Amino acid sequence: MEQSKTIEFVKLDDIMQYLESVDREETGEDTFEWLEENGEEIHAIRANDMVVGLAIIVDDVEGFLYVYIFPAQRNKGYGKLAVDAAEQRMIGASAKSVHTAWLNGDEKALRFAERNGYKRTHASAFMAYHGKAFPEEDLPIRHYRDEDYPEAFRMYAEAFHVMRLSTGWFPDSAVRQPSEEERRYWAEHTDDGYVYLSGSEIVGYGAIDGTELDVVSIKIPHQGKGLGRKFVTYLTNRILEKGEGEPVLWCVVGNDKARALYDSLGYEEVCRNDFAVKKLGK
C-alpha cells in the first residue's frame, strides 16, 4: 500500500493541541498522563503530512508500544500502518518482543491487538497513594549495590515466579535468569534501588522509577512476616520525599496478598489495564 510509506513518527514540542483530540476515558488516566508529560518516548503519528494520532514507543530489548488514533481519523487503516511501522523501527533497535496495553474490558482494543499478533498476558490495576508520609522506622534497608546483583536478582526472580503462578495468568512462568544487560541496568540505577537486609542476607529488593514503585519483592521464606508492609511504606516515603507527584504502582489482578496490602496502606485503584505481548523477528 502506497500510504504505508508516508507513516512517520515525529517529536512534538507542543503536544497540548493534540491532547484535545484524545479521549481520556479511552486511554485511562495513567496512559493519558504519560502522553501529557511528552517525554522522549511520545511521538505524533503523521500520515500524508497530517497528524492522525499519538504513539508511545519504548525502544528496548523488551519494548513497549501504544498507538492512539484520533477518533476522526479511525477506520482509514492508520492504526495498522502505525503498528507495522513502529514494530519495524523497534526491530531495527534490536527489540526481541514488544508489549502493549489497553483499558480492561475494551473489546475493540483486544480484537485490534489480536489481529496484529499480540497475545493477551494479564490484567493489572494501576493504583495511587494520596496520603501523607508514613511514620519512619529504623529499618535495615540501604541502596542497592552492584555486588548485590546475584543474590538480589535470584530472590526477586524466584518471588515473582511464584507470584505469577499464583495469579493464574502465567501457567508457563519460569524463573528468570540473570543477564549482564539487566545487571548493567540495575547498576545504572543504584540510587533508585533498595535492598532489605536480615543480618548479611538480602531478603528484599525494591526499585523506584520516578514516582512509581516499580518492583517490590520479599524472599519467599521471609514472606508473611510483615516485611513487605514495612518495605512498601519505606519506599512510598522515599517517593514522597522527591515531591514529584503521588506514589503509584501496578498490581497484577489475582495477586491477592499484594492487593490486600496496598489497599490497607491507602493505595487506591485508578484504572485497570489488559497487557499483551508479541515476539518480533524470527
Secondary structure, 3 states (H helix, E strand, C coil): CHHHHHCEEECCCCCHHHHCCCCHHHHCHHHHHHHHHCCCCEEEEEECCEEEEEEEEECCCEEEEEEEECHHHCCCCHHHHHHHHHHHHHHHCCCCEEEEEEECCCHHHHHHHHHCCCEEEEEEEEEEECCCCCCCCCCCEEECCHHHHHHHHHHHHHHHHHHHHHHCCCCCCCCCCCCHHHHHHHHHCHHHEEEEEECCEEEEEEEEECCEEEEEEECHHHCCCCHHHHHHHHHHHHHHHHCCCCCEEEEECCCHHHHHHHHHHCEEEEEEEEEEEEECCC
